[in-house]
Amino acid sequence: MSLQKIFLSVGGAGRLPYPGFSSTLITLPLGVVLLFLVGAEALFTLTFALFLIGIFEINKFETRTGTHDDPSIVLDETVGLWLTLVITVHGLAFLSDRPYALPLAIFLSWGSFLLFDNWKPSTIGWIERNVKGGLGVMLDDVLAGFAAGMLNLLIFKGLTLLTA
């Protein structure tokens, strides 16, 4: 397997059964560890860098193979999930005094990202269907991650109001 394929499949996670789902189970703990080791801002910067590099590497891969959105490419799911995690962790300020806040944030990040990544409502679905190349592959997952993070912030705000 080439270095490019290892990178785009996130170390081979894209070759597992149900690659999108499997890769999120692998990259969520990695994202949580990075969040605690380097902080939310650095994880966001790494996520943004992976987004940009991913666009170019996917373009090269698609040109070489003639395929679009190969199922083994799961870097886009990693980027979307980590974006969700970064946004959601900033919502912990709403529930900072609750012991369940961090586990809830991690679980909601994973669940809400999978919801938006599979459902693909509105603009997310339009981008997946109409934007070709690496930008299309990466951008629908970035928007799914953003939407999932915003949903989680709303949930945290609602929990704050309910428990006040």
C-alpha positions in Angstrom: 0.0 0.0 0.0 1.4 3.4 -0.9 2.0 6.2 1.6 -0.8 8.2 0.0 -3.3 5.3 0.4 -2.1 4.9 4.1 -2.7 8.6 4.7 -6.1 8.8 3.0 -7.3 5.5 4.6 -6.0 6.8 8.0 -3.6 4.0 8.5 -5.7 1.4 6.8 -8.9 2.1 8.8 -10.7 2.6 5.5 -10.1 -1.0 4.6 -12.2 -2.3 7.6 -15.8 -3.3 7.2 -18.1 -0.3 7.2 -15.2 2.0 6.6 -16.9 5.3 7.6 -18.2 3.9 10.8 -15.1 1.9 11.7 -12.8 4.8 11.1 -14.8 7.1 13.4 -14.5 4.5 16.2 -10.7 4.5 15.7 -10.1 8.2 15.3 -12.5 9.4 18.1 -10.1 8.2 20.9 -7.2 9.6 19.0 -8.9 12.9 18.7 -9.7 12.9 22.4 -6.1 12.1 23.3 -4.9 14.9 21.0 -7.4 17.3 22.6 -6.0 16.7 26.0 -2.3 16.6 24.9 -2.3 19.7 22.7 -5.6 21.5 23.3 -8.6 22.4 21.2 -6.8 25.1 19.2 -4.0 22.9 18.1 -6.4 20.1 17.3 -8.4 22.5 15.1 -5.2 23.6 13.4 -4.3 20.0 12.7 -7.8 19.3 11.5 -7.7 22.3 9.1 -4.2 21.2 7.8 -5.6 17.7 7.2 -8.5 19.2 5.3 -6.3 21.2 3.0 -3.8 18.4 2.4 -6.6 15.9 2.0 -8.1 17.9 -0.9 -4.9 17.8 -2.9 -4.1 14.2 -2.1 -7.6 13.0 -3.0 -7.4 15.0 -6.2 -4.2 13.2 -7.1 -5.6 9.8 -6.0 -8.8 10.3 -8.1 -6.8 11.4 -11.1 -4.6 8.3 -10.8 -7.4 5.8 -10.2 -10.3 7.3 -12.0 -12.6 6.9 -9.0 -14.5 9.5 -7.0 -15.0 9.2 -3.3 -13.4 5.8 -2.9 -14.9 4.1 0.2 -11.5 3.3 1.6 -10.8 7.1 1.8 -11.8 8.0 5.4 -9.6 11.0 6.0 -12.7 13.1 5.4 -14.6 11.4 8.2 -11.6 12.0 10.6 -11.6 15.7 9.7 -15.4 16.0 10.2 -15.4 14.1 13.5 -12.5 16.1 14.9 -14.1 19.3 13.9 -17.3 18.2 15.7 -15.2 17.3 18.8 -13.4 20.7 18.8 -16.7 22.6 18.6 -18.4 20.4 21.2 -15.6 20.7 23.7 -16.0 24.5 23.6 -19.6 23.9 24.6 -18.4 22.2 27.9 -18.3 25.7 29.4 -22.1 25.5 29.6 -21.9 22.4 31.7 -18.5 22.8 33.4 -19.8 21.9 36.8 -21.5 18.7 35.7 -19.5 15.4 36.0 -21.2 13.9 33.0 -20.2 16.8 30.6 -17.0 15.3 29.1 -18.3 11.8 28.4 -21.5 13.3 27.0 -19.5 15.6 24.8 -17.4 12.7 23.4 -20.5 10.5 22.8 -22.5 13.4 21.3 -19.6 14.3 19.0 -19.4 10.8 17.6 -23.2 10.2 17.4 -24.1 13.6 15.9 -21.3 13.5 13.4 -22.5 10.1 12.2 -26.1 11.4 12.0 -25.2 14.3 9.7 -22.6 12.3 7.8 -25.2 9.7 6.9 -28.3 11.8 6.6 -26.6 14.6 4.6 -29.4 17.1 4.8 -29.6 20.2 2.6 -26.3 21.7 1.6 -24.3 18.8 2.8 -26.0 16.4 0.4 -25.9 18.9 -2.4 -22.1 19.3 -2.0 -21.7 15.5 -2.0 -23.7 15.1 -5.2 -22.4 18.2 -7.1 -18.9 19.1 -6.0 -16.3 16.8 -7.5 -12.8 16.0 -6.6 -11.1 16.3 -3.3 -13.0 19.4 -2.3 -16.3 17.6 -2.6 -15.1 14.6 -0.7 -13.8 16.7 2.1 -16.3 19.5 2.3 -19.4 17.5 2.9 -17.8 15.9 5.9 -16.5 19.3 7.2 -20.1 20.7 6.9 -21.5 17.6 8.6 -18.9 18.1 11.4 -19.9 21.8 11.7 -23.6 21.0 11.8 -23.0 18.3 14.4 -21.0 20.6 16.6 -23.7 23.3 16.4 -26.3 20.7 17.3 -24.3 19.7 20.3 -23.9 23.3 21.5 -27.7 23.6 21.3 -28.1 20.4 23.3 -25.6 21.7 26.0 -27.4 25.0 26.2 -30.7 23.2 26.5 -29.3 21.0 29.3 -28.1 24.2 31.1 -31.5 25.7 30.9 -33.2 22.5 32.1 -30.9 22.0 35.0 -30.8 25.7 36.2 
